[in-house]
Amino acid sequence: MYGLIGKMRASPGQREALLAILLEGTEAMPGCLSYVLAQDPSDADAIWITEVWTDAASHKASLSLPAVQQAIAKARPLIAGFDSHVETVPVGGHGLPASP
């Protein structure tokens, strides 16, 4: 499995609008096992994104999906930046298959 954890910063006051856009484009992403958006309770403009994919290739391919491309284009003006980005190797957990 392939995982990503990242912190995105919305433009001031735009977090809710950005979350709504990011949730729109996440319905059908082949290979996506988990995609979780979370508000940072200590930062009114921060969003945490936690993703689990079957493999890195599935994640890369998702970036070409029309729904994802549309969400990115719509969200771009509301994004102030990215604070951190970490790649992980998930080994299992609630809702995920166990690693071999």
Contacts in CASP RR format, 6 or more apart in sequence:
PFRMAT RR
TARGET T0000
AUTHOR 0000-0000-0000
METHOD contacts of the structure
MODEL  1
MYGLIGKMRASPGQREALLAILLEGTEAMPGCLSYVLAQDPSDADAIWIT
EVWTDAASHKASLSLPAVQQAIAKARPLIAGFDSHVETVPVGGHGLPASP
1 33 0 8 1.000
1 52 0 8 1.000
1 53 0 8 1.000
1 54 0 8 1.000
1 55 0 8 1.000
1 89 0 8 1.000
1 90 0 8 1.000
1 91 0 8 1.000
1 92 0 8 1.000
1 96 0 8 1.000
1 97 0 8 1.000
1 99 0 8 1.000
2 52 0 8 1.000
2 53 0 8 1.000
2 54 0 8 1.000
2 55 0 8 1.000
2 56 0 8 1.000
2 58 0 8 1.000
2 59 0 8 1.000
2 87 0 8 1.000
2 88 0 8 1.000
2 89 0 8 1.000
2 90 0 8 1.000
3 51 0 8 1.000
3 52 0 8 1.000
3 53 0 8 1.000
3 59 0 8 1.000
3 87 0 8 1.000
3 88 0 8 1.000
3 89 0 8 1.000
3 90 0 8 1.000
4 49 0 8 1.000
4 50 0 8 1.000
4 51 0 8 1.000
4 53 0 8 1.000
4 59 0 8 1.000
4 85 0 8 1.000
4 86 0 8 1.000
4 87 0 8 1.000
4 88 0 8 1.000
5 48 0 8 1.000
5 49 0 8 1.000
5 50 0 8 1.000
5 51 0 8 1.000
5 84 0 8 1.000
5 85 0 8 1.000
5 86 0 8 1.000
5 88 0 8 1.000
6 48 0 8 1.000
6 49 0 8 1.000
6 50 0 8 1.000
6 82 0 8 1.000
6 83 0 8 1.000
6 84 0 8 1.000
6 85 0 8 1.000
6 86 0 8 1.000
7 40 0 8 1.000
7 46 0 8 1.000
7 47 0 8 1.000
7 48 0 8 1.000
7 49 0 8 1.000
7 82 0 8 1.000
7 83 0 8 1.000
7 84 0 8 1.000
7 85 0 8 1.000
8 18 0 8 1.000
8 46 0 8 1.000
8 47 0 8 1.000
8 48 0 8 1.000
8 49 0 8 1.000
8 79 0 8 1.000
8 81 0 8 1.000
8 82 0 8 1.000
8 83 0 8 1.000
9 45 0 8 1.000
9 46 0 8 1.000
9 47 0 8 1.000
9 79 0 8 1.000
9 80 0 8 1.000
9 81 0 8 1.000
9 82 0 8 1.000
9 83 0 8 1.000
10 17 0 8 1.000
10 18 0 8 1.000
10 45 0 8 1.000
10 46 0 8 1.000
10 47 0 8 1.000
10 78 0 8 1.000
10 79 0 8 1.000
10 80 0 8 1.000
11 18 0 8 1.000
11 45 0 8 1.000
11 77 0 8 1.000
11 78 0 8 1.000
11 79 0 8 1.000
11 80 0 8 1.000
12 45 0 8 1.000
12 80 0 8 1.000
13 44 0 8 1.000
13 45 0 8 1.000
14 45 0 8 1.000
14 78 0 8 1.000
15 39 0 8 1.000
15 44 0 8 1.000
15 45 0 8 1.000
15 46 0 8 1.000
15 47 0 8 1.000
17 78 0 8 1.000
18 47 0 8 1.000
18 75 0 8 1.000
18 78 0 8 1.000
18 79 0 8 1.000
19 37 0 8 1.000
19 39 0 8 1.000
19 47 0 8 1.000
21 71 0 8 1.000
21 74 0 8 1.000
21 75 0 8 1.000
21 78 0 8 1.000
22 37 0 8 1.000
22 47 0 8 1.000
22 49 0 8 1.000
22 71 0 8 1.000
22 75 0 8 1.000
23 37 0 8 1.000
24 67 0 8 1.000
24 71 0 8 1.000
24 74 0 8 1.000
25 67 0 8 1.000
25 68 0 8 1.000
25 70 0 8 1.000
25 71 0 8 1.000
26 32 0 8 1.000
26 35 0 8 1.000
26 68 0 8 1.000
26 71 0 8 1.000
27 67 0 8 1.000
28 65 0 8 1.000
28 67 0 8 1.000
29 35 0 8 1.000
29 58 0 8 1.000
29 62 0 8 1.000
29 65 0 8 1.000
29 68 0 8 1.000
30 58 0 8 1.000
30 61 0 8 1.000
30 62 0 8 1.000
31 53 0 8 1.000
31 54 0 8 1.000
31 55 0 8 1.000
31 58 0 8 1.000
31 62 0 8 1.000
32 51 0 8 1.000
32 52 0 8 1.000
32 53 0 8 1.000
32 58 0 8 1.000
32 59 0 8 1.000
32 62 0 8 1.000
33 52 0 8 1.000
33 53 0 8 1.000
33 54 0 8 1.000
33 95 0 8 1.000
33 96 0 8 1.000
33 97 0 8 1.000
34 50 0 8 1.000
34 51 0 8 1.000
34 52 0 8 1.000
34 95 0 8 1.000
34 96 0 8 1.000
35 49 0 8 1.000
35 50 0 8 1.000
35 51 0 8 1.000
35 52 0 8 1.000
36 49 0 8 1.000
36 50 0 8 1.000
36 51 0 8 1.000
37 47 0 8 1.000
37 48 0 8 1.000
37 49 0 8 1.000
38 47 0 8 1.000
38 48 0 8 1.000
38 49 0 8 1.000
38 50 0 8 1.000
39 46 0 8 1.000
39 47 0 8 1.000
39 48 0 8 1.000
40 46 0 8 1.000
40 47 0 8 1.000
40 48 0 8 1.000
45 80 0 8 1.000
46 83 0 8 1.000
51 59 0 8 1.000
52 90 0 8 1.000
52 96 0 8 1.000
53 59 0 8 1.000
53 62 0 8 1.000
62 68 0 8 1.000
63 69 0 8 1.000
63 72 0 8 1.000
90 96 0 8 1.000
90 99 0 8 1.000
91 98 0 8 1.000
91 99 0 8 1.000
92 98 0 8 1.000
92 99 0 8 1.000
END
